[in-house]
Amino acid sequence: MALWIANVHVTDEEAYGRYAKIATEAIAAHGGVFLARGGRHVQLEGRDRARNVVARFASVEDAVACYNSPRYQEALSHAKGASERDLVVVDEV
């Protein structure tokens, strides 16, 4: 299993909403399941970004395939310029 972890500061809600709609479809199509999506958080270290997303995939390879898919890249075109993001995929232990 693998975790897709995104920390996001949204600067354009409308454009980011378009990203989120398409990204949700792309992630589901690649077997991703959301574990956290926004909501309450406590920032203990580093940059505080209000939107934190965790999705579980069957493998790191599945998560990376999702990211590289045409549908997710379409979604990402709406996020660029509408957010500041960090995204990492890690093996779940």
MMTF fields as JSON, N, C-alpha, C and O atoms, coordinates in Angstrom:
{
  "mmtfVersion": "1.0.0",
  "mmtfProducer": "UNKNOWN",
  "numBonds": 371,
  "numAtoms": 372,
  "numGroups": 93,
  "numChains": 1,
  "numModels": 1,
  "chainsPerModel": [1],
  "groupsPerChain": [93],
  "chainIdList": ["A"],
  "bondAtomList": [4, 2, 8, 6, 12, 10, 16, 14, 20, 18, 24, 22, 28, 26, 32, 30, 36, 34, 40, 38, 44, 42, 48, 46, 52, 50, 56, 54, 60, 58, 64, 62, 68, 66, 72, 70, 76, 74, 80, 78, 84, 82, 88, 86, 92, 90, 96, 94, 100, 98, 104, 102, 108, 106, 112, 110, 116, 114, 120, 118, 124, 122, 128, 126, 132, 130, 136, 134, 140, 138, 144, 142, 148, 146, 152, 150, 156, 154, 160, 158, 164, 162, 168, 166, 172, 170, 176, 174, 180, 178, 184, 182, 188, 186, 192, 190, 196, 194, 200, 198, 204, 202, 208, 206, 212, 210, 216, 214, 220, 218, 224, 222, 228, 226, 232, 230, 236, 234, 240, 238, 244, 242, 248, 246, 252, 250, 256, 254, 260, 258, 264, 262, 268, 266, 272, 270, 276, 274, 280, 278, 284, 282, 288, 286, 292, 290, 296, 294, 300, 298, 304, 302, 308, 306, 312, 310, 316, 314, 320, 318, 324, 322, 328, 326, 332, 330, 336, 334, 340, 338, 344, 342, 348, 346, 352, 350, 356, 354, 360, 358, 364, 362, 368, 366],
  "bondOrderList": [1, 1, 1, 1, 1, 1, 1, 1, 1, 1, 1, 1, 1, 1, 1, 1, 1, 1, 1, 1, 1, 1, 1, 1, 1, 1, 1, 1, 1, 1, 1, 1, 1, 1, 1, 1, 1, 1, 1, 1, 1, 1, 1, 1, 1, 1, 1, 1, 1, 1, 1, 1, 1, 1, 1, 1, 1, 1, 1, 1, 1, 1, 1, 1, 1, 1, 1, 1, 1, 1, 1, 1, 1, 1, 1, 1, 1, 1, 1, 1, 1, 1, 1, 1, 1, 1, 1, 1, 1, 1, 1, 1],
  "groupList": [{"groupName": "MET", "atomNameList": ["N", "CA", "C", "O"], "elementList": ["N", "C", "C", "O"], "formalChargeList": [0, 0, 0, 0], "bondAtomList": [1, 0, 2, 1, 3, 2], "bondOrderList": [1, 1, 2], "singleLetterCode": "M", "chemCompType": "L-PEPTIDE LINKING"}, {"groupName": "ALA", "atomNameList": ["N", "CA", "C", "O"], "elementList": ["N", "C", "C", "O"], "formalChargeList": [0, 0, 0, 0], "bondAtomList": [1, 0, 2, 1, 3, 2], "bondOrderList": [1, 1, 2], "singleLetterCode": "A", "chemCompType": "L-PEPTIDE LINKING"}, {"groupName": "LEU", "atomNameList": ["N", "CA", "C", "O"], "elementList": ["N", "C", "C", "O"], "formalChargeList": [0, 0, 0, 0], "bondAtomList": [1, 0, 2, 1, 3, 2], "bondOrderList": [1, 1, 2], "singleLetterCode": "L", "chemCompType": "L-PEPTIDE LINKING"}, {"groupName": "TRP", "atomNameList": ["N", "CA", "C", "O"], "elementList": ["N", "C", "C", "O"], "formalChargeList": [0, 0, 0, 0], "bondAtomList": [1, 0, 2, 1, 3, 2], "bondOrderList": [1, 1, 2], "singleLetterCode": "W", "chemCompType": "L-PEPTIDE LINKING"}, {"groupName": "ILE", "atomNameList": ["N", "CA", "C", "O"], "elementList": ["N", "C", "C", "O"], "formalChargeList": [0, 0, 0, 0], "bondAtomList": [1, 0, 2, 1, 3, 2], "bondOrderList": [1, 1, 2], "singleLetterCode": "I", "chemCompType": "L-PEPTIDE LINKING"}, {"groupName": "ASN", "atomNameList": ["N", "CA", "C", "O"], "elementList": ["N", "C", "C", "O"], "formalChargeList": [0, 0, 0, 0], "bondAtomList": [1, 0, 2, 1, 3, 2], "bondOrderList": [1, 1, 2], "singleLetterCode": "N", "chemCompType": "L-PEPTIDE LINKING"}, {"groupName": "VAL", "atomNameList": ["N", "CA", "C", "O"], "elementList": ["N", "C", "C", "O"], "formalChargeList": [0, 0, 0, 0], "bondAtomList": [1, 0, 2, 1, 3, 2], "bondOrderList": [1, 1, 2], "singleLetterCode": "V", "chemCompType": "L-PEPTIDE LINKING"}, {"groupName": "HIS", "atomNameList": ["N", "CA", "C", "O"], "elementList": ["N", "C", "C", "O"], "formalChargeList": [0, 0, 0, 0], "bondAtomList": [1, 0, 2, 1, 3, 2], "bondOrderList": [1, 1, 2], "singleLetterCode": "H", "chemCompType": "L-PEPTIDE LINKING"}, {"groupName": "THR", "atomNameList": ["N", "CA", "C", "O"], "elementList": ["N", "C", "C", "O"], "formalChargeList": [0, 0, 0, 0], "bondAtomList": [1, 0, 2, 1, 3, 2], "bondOrderList": [1, 1, 2], "singleLetterCode": "T", "chemCompType": "L-PEPTIDE LINKING"}, {"groupName": "ASP", "atomNameList": ["N", "CA", "C", "O"], "elementList": ["N", "C", "C", "O"], "formalChargeList": [0, 0, 0, 0], "bondAtomList": [1, 0, 2, 1, 3, 2], "bondOrderList": [1, 1, 2], "singleLetterCode": "D", "chemCompType": "L-PEPTIDE LINKING"}, {"groupName": "GLU", "atomNameList": ["N", "CA", "C", "O"], "elementList": ["N", "C", "C", "O"], "formalChargeList": [0, 0, 0, 0], "bondAtomList": [1, 0, 2, 1, 3, 2], "bondOrderList": [1, 1, 2], "singleLetterCode": "E", "chemCompType": "L-PEPTIDE LINKING"}, {"groupName": "TYR", "atomNameList": ["N", "CA", "C", "O"], "elementList": ["N", "C", "C", "O"], "formalChargeList": [0, 0, 0, 0], "bondAtomList": [1, 0, 2, 1, 3, 2], "bondOrderList": [1, 1, 2], "singleLetterCode": "Y", "chemCompType": "L-PEPTIDE LINKING"}, {"groupName": "GLY", "atomNameList": ["N", "CA", "C", "O"], "elementList": ["N", "C", "C", "O"], "formalChargeList": [0, 0, 0, 0], "bondAtomList": [1, 0, 2, 1, 3, 2], "bondOrderList": [1, 1, 2], "singleLetterCode": "G", "chemCompType": "PEPTIDE LINKING"}, {"groupName": "ARG", "atomNameList": ["N", "CA", "C", "O"], "elementList": ["N", "C", "C", "O"], "formalChargeList": [0, 0, 0, 0], "bondAtomList": [1, 0, 2, 1, 3, 2], "bondOrderList": [1, 1, 2], "singleLetterCode": "R", "chemCompType": "L-PEPTIDE LINKING"}, {"groupName": "LYS", "atomNameList": ["N", "CA", "C", "O"], "elementList": ["N", "C", "C", "O"], "formalChargeList": [0, 0, 0, 0], "bondAtomList": [1, 0, 2, 1, 3, 2], "bondOrderList": [1, 1, 2], "singleLetterCode": "K", "chemCompType": "L-PEPTIDE LINKING"}, {"groupName": "PHE", "atomNameList": ["N", "CA", "C", "O"], "elementList": ["N", "C", "C", "O"], "formalChargeList": [0, 0, 0, 0], "bondAtomList": [1, 0, 2, 1, 3, 2], "bondOrderList": [1, 1, 2], "singleLetterCode": "F", "chemCompType": "L-PEPTIDE LINKING"}, {"groupName": "GLN", "atomNameList": ["N", "CA", "C", "O"], "elementList": ["N", "C", "C", "O"], "formalChargeList": [0, 0, 0, 0], "bondAtomList": [1, 0, 2, 1, 3, 2], "bondOrderList": [1, 1, 2], "singleLetterCode": "Q", "chemCompType": "L-PEPTIDE LINKING"}, {"groupName": "SER", "atomNameList": ["N", "CA", "C", "O"], "elementList": ["N", "C", "C", "O"], "formalChargeList": [0, 0, 0, 0], "bondAtomList": [1, 0, 2, 1, 3, 2], "bondOrderList": [1, 1, 2], "singleLetterCode": "S", "chemCompType": "L-PEPTIDE LINKING"}, {"groupName": "CYS", "atomNameList": ["N", "CA", "C", "O"], "elementList": ["N", "C", "C", "O"], "formalChargeList": [0, 0, 0, 0], "bondAtomList": [1, 0, 2, 1, 3, 2], "bondOrderList": [1, 1, 2], "singleLetterCode": "C", "chemCompType": "L-PEPTIDE LINKING"}, {"groupName": "PRO", "atomNameList": ["N", "CA", "C", "O"], "elementList": ["N", "C", "C", "O"], "formalChargeList": [0, 0, 0, 0], "bondAtomList": [1, 0, 2, 1, 3, 2], "bondOrderList": [1, 1, 2], "singleLetterCode": "P", "chemCompType": "L-PEPTIDE LINKING"}],
  "groupTypeList": [0, 1, 2, 3, 4, 1, 5, 6, 7, 6, 8, 9, 10, 10, 1, 11, 12, 13, 11, 1, 14, 4, 1, 8, 10, 1, 4, 1, 1, 7, 12, 12, 6, 15, 2, 1, 13, 12, 12, 13, 7, 6, 16, 2, 10, 12, 13, 9, 13, 1, 13, 5, 6, 6, 1, 13, 15, 1, 17, 6, 10, 9, 1, 6, 1, 18, 11, 5, 17, 19, 13, 11, 16, 10, 1, 2, 17, 7, 1, 14, 12, 1, 17, 10, 13, 9, 2, 6, 6, 6, 9, 10, 6],
  "groupIdList": [1, 2, 3, 4, 5, 6, 7, 8, 9, 10, 11, 12, 13, 14, 15, 16, 17, 18, 19, 20, 21, 22, 23, 24, 25, 26, 27, 28, 29, 30, 31, 32, 33, 34, 35, 36, 37, 38, 39, 40, 41, 42, 43, 44, 45, 46, 47, 48, 49, 50, 51, 52, 53, 54, 55, 56, 57, 58, 59, 60, 61, 62, 63, 64, 65, 66, 67, 68, 69, 70, 71, 72, 73, 74, 75, 76, 77, 78, 79, 80, 81, 82, 83, 84, 85, 86, 87, 88, 89, 90, 91, 92, 93],
  "secStructList": [7, 3, 3, 3, 3, 3, 3, 3, 3, 3, 1, 7, 2, 2, 2, 2, 2, 2, 2, 2, 2, 2, 2, 2, 2, 2, 2, 2, 2, 6, 6, 7, 3, 3, 3, 3, 3, 1, 7, 7, 7, 7, 7, 7, 1, 1, 7, 7, 7, 1, 3, 3, 3, 3, 3, 3, 3, 1, 7, 2, 2, 2, 2, 2, 2, 2, 2, 2, 1, 2, 2, 2, 2, 2, 2, 2, 2, 2, 2, 5, 6, 6, 3, 3, 3, 3, 3, 3, 3, 3, 3, 7, 7],
  "xCoordList": [0.84, 0.0, 0.883, 2.038, 0.335, 1.071, 0.146, -1.064, 0.729, -0.021, 0.421, 1.613, -0.556, -0.379, -0.699, -1.826, 0.263, 0.093, 0.324, 1.407, -0.697, -0.611, -0.878, -1.787, -0.068, -0.262, -0.432, 0.437, -1.562, -1.936, -2.394, -3.125, -1.94, -2.471, -3.18, -2.539, -4.491, -5.291, -5.312, -5.602, -4.999, -5.011, -6.153, -6.465, -6.776, -7.912, -8.921, -8.784, -9.931, -10.915, -11.657, -11.886, -12.031, -12.807, -11.998, -12.475, -10.79, -9.939, -9.586, -9.564, -9.31, -8.948, -10.142, -9.963, -11.324, -12.523, -12.614, -13.013, -12.245, -12.223, -11.186, -11.439, -10.007, -8.974, -9.531, -9.421, -10.128, -10.578, -11.603, -11.568, -12.505, -13.536, -12.901, -13.217, -12.016, -11.39, -10.409, -10.341, -9.649, -8.673, -9.366, -8.854, -10.525, -11.28, -11.604, -11.465, -12.03, -12.347, -11.093, -11.128, -9.987, -8.743, -8.219, -7.788, -8.254, -7.758, -8.608, -8.066, -9.92, -10.81, -10.571, -10.584, -10.352, -10.133, -8.855, -8.714, -7.93, -6.678, -6.679, -5.628, -7.861, -7.986, -7.67, -7.584, -7.497, -7.201, -8.428, -9.542, -8.21, -9.279, -8.822, -7.722, -9.661, -9.299, -9.403, -10.404, -8.36, -8.341, -8.523, -9.091, -8.045, -8.209, -8.307, -7.638, -9.16, -9.37, -9.81, -11.0, -8.82, -9.138, -9.424, -8.833, -10.303, -10.704, -9.739, -8.765, -10.034, -9.265, -7.848, -7.623, -6.907, -5.514, -4.782, -5.237, -3.662, -2.782, -1.399, -0.806, -0.874, 0.457, 1.495, 1.504, 2.36, 3.378, 4.736, 5.505, 5.044, 6.312, 6.084, 5.115, 6.978, 6.941, 5.846, 5.266, 5.578, 4.583, 3.175, 2.837, 2.369, 0.97, 0.149, 0.031, -0.403, -1.282, -2.613, -2.675, -3.666, -4.987, -5.557, -6.394, -5.126, -5.699, -4.67, -3.595, -5.018, -4.16, -4.958, -6.067, -4.383, -5.089, -4.218, -3.025, -4.834, -4.154, -5.055, -6.232, -4.479, -5.198, -4.346, -3.118, -5.003, -4.31, -4.463, -5.551, -3.354, -3.321, -2.758, -2.155, -2.95, -2.441, -0.916, -0.318, -0.283, 1.18, 1.665, 0.891, 2.944, 3.56, 3.394, 3.101, 3.581, 3.469, 2.066, 1.924, 1.031, -0.34, -0.559, -1.206, -0.027, -0.171, 0.555, 0.031, 1.756, 2.526, 1.842, 1.825, 1.28, 0.537, -0.663, -0.974, -1.328, -2.445, -1.961, -2.548, -0.883, -0.342, -0.001, -0.264, 0.571, 1.003, -0.108, 0.104, -1.289, -2.383, -2.887, -2.817, -3.388, -3.93, -5.035, -5.103, -5.888, -6.993, -6.471, -6.944, -5.5, -4.966, -4.182, -4.242, -3.456, -2.721, -3.682, -3.367, -4.852, -5.891, -6.31, -6.423, -6.538, -6.903, -5.811, -6.083, -4.588, -3.448, -3.317, -2.837, -3.731, -3.658, -4.495, -4.203, -5.528, -6.354, -5.724, -5.964, -4.926, -4.295, -3.09, -2.811, -2.381, -1.2, -1.647, -2.532, -1.046, -1.442, -2.605, -2.942, -3.226, -4.354, -4.016, -4.857, -2.754, -2.374, -0.862, -0.135, -0.414, 0.956, 0.856, 0.12, 1.592, 1.387, 2.694, 3.701, 2.66, 3.682, 2.949, 1.873, 3.528, 2.904, 3.987, 5.012, 3.75, 4.689, 3.897, 2.775, 4.487, 3.914, 4.91, 6.099, 4.411, 5.284, 4.689, 3.471, 5.571, 5.116, 4.461, 4.966, 3.351, 2.692, 3.263, 3.448, 3.537, 4.06, 3.052, 3.308],
  "yCoordList": [-1.182, 0.0, 1.243, 1.198, 2.334, 3.593, 4.745, 4.677, 5.797, 6.997, 8.161, 8.405, 8.864, 10.086, 11.197, 11.277, 12.052, 13.085, 14.445, 14.723, 15.283, 16.626, 17.663, 17.517, 18.71, 19.867, 21.062, 21.351, 21.76, 22.754, 24.061, 24.071, 25.157, 26.487, 26.942, 27.153, 27.093, 27.46, 28.982, 29.698, 29.465, 30.905, 31.319, 32.506, 30.366, 30.631, 29.499, 28.424, 29.752, 28.718, 28.159, 26.952, 29.012, 28.558, 27.595, 26.511, 27.984, 27.119, 25.843, 24.761, 25.964, 24.778, 23.833, 22.618, 24.367, 23.53, 22.677, 21.514, 23.254, 22.468, 21.362, 20.227, 21.694, 20.676, 19.535, 18.366, 19.88, 18.865, 17.916, 16.711, 18.456, 17.611, 16.574, 15.387, 17.025, 16.117, 15.175, 13.991, 15.702, 14.881, 13.756, 12.638, 14.045, 13.02, 11.85, 10.689, 12.158, 11.119, 10.327, 9.099, 11.034, 10.371, 9.469, 8.347, 9.947, 9.155, 7.901, 6.812, 8.038, 6.873, 5.88, 4.67, 6.375, 5.502, 4.679, 3.635, 5.147, 4.421, 3.68, 3.274, 3.509, 2.735, 3.501, 2.905, 4.807, 5.618, 5.822, 5.981, 5.816, 6.033, 7.143, 7.081, 8.155, 9.267, 8.869, 8.296, 9.177, 8.969, 10.289, 10.322, 11.364, 12.711, 13.673, 13.514, 14.676, 15.63, 16.947, 17.193, 17.794, 19.029, 18.722, 17.804, 19.462, 19.194, 19.75, 20.431, 19.445, 19.951, 19.393, 18.219, 20.259, 19.828, 20.694, 21.784, 20.199, 20.938, 20.926, 19.859, 22.09, 22.2, 22.235, 23.164, 21.247, 21.176, 21.674, 22.224, 21.492, 21.954, 22.317, 21.876, 23.12, 23.442, 24.425, 25.089, 24.501, 25.439, 24.982, 23.809, 25.902, 25.597, 25.845, 26.974, 24.778, 24.874, 24.269, 23.156, 24.996, 24.626, 23.36, 22.703, 23.002, 21.821, 20.697, 20.81, 19.623, 18.446, 17.246, 16.993, 16.513, 15.398, 14.151, 14.191, 13.04, 11.746, 10.753, 10.604, 10.076, 9.028, 7.759, 7.822, 6.627, 5.338, 4.682, 4.646, 4.17, 3.411, 2.026, 1.808, 1.108, -0.256, -0.294, -1.17, 0.647, 0.66, 2.062, 2.899, 2.301, 3.556, 3.696, 4.779, 2.598, 2.629, 3.045, 3.791, 2.564, 2.961, 4.451, 5.118, 4.972, 6.404, 7.248, 8.263, 6.831, 7.567, 7.473, 8.45, 6.314, 6.167, 7.111, 7.703, 7.252, 8.19, 9.605, 10.319, 10.004, 11.356, 11.617, 12.705, 10.644, 10.808, 10.6, 10.815, 10.186, 9.903, 11.186, 12.267, 11.057, 12.238, 12.941, 14.17, 12.182, 12.793, 13.603, 14.713, 13.055, 13.809, 15.024, 16.086, 14.885, 16.03, 17.128, 18.312, 16.738, 17.718, 18.45, 19.676, 17.702, 18.315, 19.26, 20.386, 18.796, 19.572, 20.907, 21.879, 20.968, 22.233, 23.316, 24.502, 22.936, 23.9, 24.294, 25.396, 23.41, 23.687, 24.608, 25.412, 24.493, 25.336, 26.784, 27.099, 27.649, 29.052, 29.318, 30.475, 28.264, 28.413, 27.896, 27.899, 27.443, 26.869, 26.761, 26.786, 26.639, 26.266, 24.888, 24.7, 23.903, 22.51, 21.783, 22.067, 20.85, 19.829, 18.501, 18.337, 17.554, 16.246, 15.192, 15.294, 14.173, 13.077, 11.771, 11.737, 10.702, 9.363, 8.529, 8.504, 7.837, 7.022, 5.63, 5.452, 4.647, 3.315, 3.35, 3.993, 2.665, 2.549, 1.327, 0.267, 1.49, 0.359, -0.082, -1.021],
  "zCoordList": [0.0, 0.0, 0.0, 0.424, -0.473, -0.54, -0.191, -0.408, 0.351, 0.704, -0.174, -0.359, -0.703, -1.5, -0.516, -0.029, -0.214, 0.803, 0.16, -0.355, 0.194, -0.384, 0.697, 1.514, 0.682, 1.557, 0.635, -0.188, 0.775, -0.232, 0.412, 1.403, -0.183, 0.109, -1.162, -2.192, -1.091, -2.255, -2.39, -1.432, -3.599, -3.864, -4.789, -4.888, -5.462, -6.352, -6.157, -6.742, -5.329, -4.959, -6.169, -6.247, -7.102, -8.255, -9.122, -9.457, -9.48, -10.306, -9.555, -10.142, -8.259, -7.496, -7.362, -7.28, -7.34, -7.331, -8.58, -8.516, -9.723, -10.973, -10.866, -11.27, -10.317, -10.102, -9.252, -9.623, -8.112, -7.145, -7.765, -7.517, -8.562, -9.183, -10.115, -10.038, -10.983, -11.942, -11.245, -11.574, -10.282, -9.554, -8.796, -8.739, -8.215, -7.495, -8.421, -8.036, -9.624, -10.615, -10.99, -11.06, -11.231, -11.639, -10.534, -10.8, -9.304, -8.176, -7.998, -7.804, -8.061, -7.937, -9.069, -8.842, -10.284, -11.433, -11.293, -11.929, -10.466, -10.236, -8.9, -8.405, -8.327, -7.101, -5.833, -4.76, -5.932, -4.757, -3.884, -4.383, -2.576, -1.598, -0.662, -0.113, -0.478, 0.398, 1.865, 2.293, 2.63, 4.077, 4.818, 5.91, 4.226, 4.783, 3.611, 2.59, 3.788, 2.702, 3.315, 3.511, 3.617, 4.303, 5.758, 6.327, 6.352, 7.72, 8.757, 8.437, 9.967, 11.106, 11.093, 10.799, 11.416, 11.508, 12.532, 12.878, 13.001, 13.901, 13.278, 13.113, 12.928, 12.329, 13.44, 14.248, 13.491, 14.538, 14.057, 14.846, 12.774, 12.197, 10.743, 10.126, 10.204, 8.776, 8.413, 9.272, 7.116, 6.581, 6.919, 6.761, 7.379, 7.668, 6.405, 5.93, 5.885, 4.725, 5.106, 5.629, 4.846, 5.353, 4.74, 5.359, 3.539, 2.88, 2.896, 2.308, 3.573, 3.676, 3.198, 3.669, 2.26, 1.634, 1.714, 1.415, 2.125, 2.138, 1.409, 1.736, 0.415, -0.304, -0.272, -0.329, -0.181, -0.173, -1.539, -2.115, -2.036, -3.289, -2.995, -1.945, -3.905, -3.731, -3.736, -3.111, -4.436, -4.512, -4.877, -5.342, -4.66, -5.097, -6.606, -7.111, -7.311, -8.77, -9.225, -10.194, -8.527, -8.881, -8.648, -9.456, -7.553, -7.26, -8.301, -8.759, -8.672, -9.681, -11.042, -11.791, -11.372, -12.63, -12.643, -13.677, -11.519, -11.421, -11.708, -12.52, -11.031, -11.211, -12.678, -13.191, -13.34, -14.732, -15.752, -16.945, -15.302, -16.234, -16.901, -16.316, -18.111, -18.798, -18.002, -17.997, -17.34, -16.589, -15.4, -15.153, -14.661, -13.527, -14.02, -13.399, -15.113, -15.657, -16.102, -15.993, -16.601, -16.925, -15.653, -15.645, -14.588, -13.303, -12.838, -12.42, -12.915, -12.431, -13.155, -12.571, -14.402, -15.143, -14.467, -14.626, -13.717, -12.991, -11.66, -11.166, -11.077, -9.778, -9.92, -9.03, -11.029, -11.246, -11.368, -12.163, -10.595, -10.58, -9.644, -9.393, -9.12, -8.204, -6.815, -5.916, -6.648, -5.363, -5.25, -6.243, -4.008, -3.702, -3.085, -2.116, -3.634, -3.249, -3.031, -3.679, -2.115, -1.972, -2.068, -1.492, -2.794, -2.96, -2.897, -3.571, -2.079, -1.96, -1.911, -1.405, -2.438, -2.334, -1.555, -1.872, -0.519, 0.327, 0.513, 0.497, 0.692, 1.049, 2.427, 3.347, 2.559, 3.866, 4.59, 3.991, 5.881, 6.658, 7.685, 8.437]
}
